[in-house]
């Protein structure tokens, strides 16, 4: 099988029902928490020391991610620390109005990535995840029964770990992806982007501030502790990432793009980075899978990075739990590639399109940008499609030939009879069967299936997957048809 060997230490006894997740960013934490909550033994490996947070490049949670977090009882906690924003600024004065979204969350939630990680970390630890800090992957081998990771632990101590499956959520430079020999084709979109965390003497009028002119763009977002993150770029200055960033340079870029520098001072951190567009050709190789930035990276335009990774985890988690616990065949994991790889490709295109239009310099591209600004100002199909992509609400997954028209579609947070709502019923990683009449849940499905009735007079019967998409539906179904569908999807 694919892989390389990096440790001579004997592996622990294999546990085919266990999963090792590599990388404790938002994607890895959500996935590990989901698996542990479903009763799957999970080890989460992280090379950072305990208490050292990821660099916060992400600052927003979109509606679909908030729905997924709501299905885990976490959205309200994050809403209490973040700040909602009803419109998303793009460039050239264009924006997307989010107040009419078909969701409980008709806004983008502004908060730094570390706030999301903190909530997900608490949940993962409470669910029983074995979190190992200062542990780095040095090699990987897999066979028909499981995967062995070579590790370097605290102090450089060699170790190894055996699991039924391994998921790499370890970022753009993923050691897991390299170990299974997957390429990461793509290219750098923009180079020498400056980052700075600064105090502002003159706070901006808007919560998120962004603009692009012909020669520069800049973005400002608050941390909530008195500091703001500045991300900026200017044409014609592609310095090496090793070249130090000075506050005067950050001020100059900000003035070019935003018209003023807001009196920025007291920088606590400054750096440079380059923004890449890359995607792995496969998200699965045998018993090893990839999610988040290990599978795809793209420009920060639209704030889709962390959100796409969280939605990868939501898609993969319930499937991996079904397989690991023996409720579904291994082939269910192939649908992760079928469903999420096209989404990753779409995010590369949408974020790449935004950043290219923001950087527009030639007359043709500038004219295209002006036309798009006009389209976004009205209720055009282009506007609706862009909102659907950026928020994550507009995606649907492929359905089998002959399936009901609802199969693969996202289900909004509908009201259920008795006063409940769907995303509360999804908690615990359950499927939810919603119909016009009640359905008795067999004892062997207890804890994995909730049966509910519509609060309305709707006659359709719908089986909702744990990630909030339709697994099966029928306009009218007798008990035998419902049981057959449950056998197919729950095992």
Helices and strands as residue ranges (DSSP letters): E 3-4, E 19-22, H 26-37, E 42-45, E 60-61, H 63-70, H 75-81, E 83-85, E 87-89, E 95-97, E 108-110, H 113-127, E 130-132, E 136-142, E 147-152, G 154-156, E 158-163, E 165-168, H 175-179, E 186-200, E 208-213, E 216-222, E 227-234, H 247-258, E 264-279, E 284-285, E 288-290, G 292-294, E 296-297, H 305-324, G 330-333, H 334-358, H 363-377, H 381-391, H 422-425, E 431-435, G 443-445, E 449-453, E 461-464, E 470-474, H 479-490
